[in-house]
Amino acid sequence: MFFISQLSSGENFNPPQIWEFEKFKDIPNMWIPIQEVFNMYGYPVELYIIDPIDHSILATPNQIGWYDPGEESDEYRDIELKDINLILGEHEGMIEIEIDEMTSIYGATNVTIDEGKIIMRAL
């Protein structure tokens, strides 16, 4: 499970950060009010990729997937949390996803799925 928080102090704006649930293993087994957890660590989120034009869902959480690091490598790799935070922070959440041009006709966008995952890169 992912959590999102946006840390800001005064006039300084910091981009949102995504955290994995595993971060909470350090919390002792005691009851903590949920709002206190949200205040400390942010709110739970699921990641989706949405078309900015028609707001259709292009990828669901289980399809977020392959990351193309660009010139760093010729191969795709599983996307990591640091990649997601880089996309949110330095690229304002904007990504490119690979589409299947052969089946994307008449305005419909068909995303390329490889082993159940989409292929994406930061803009």
Summary of the structure (lengths in Angstrom):
residues: 123
radius of gyration: 17.1
end to end distance: 25.6
largest distance: 55.5
contacts: 267
relative contact order: 0.19
helix: 24%
strand: 30%
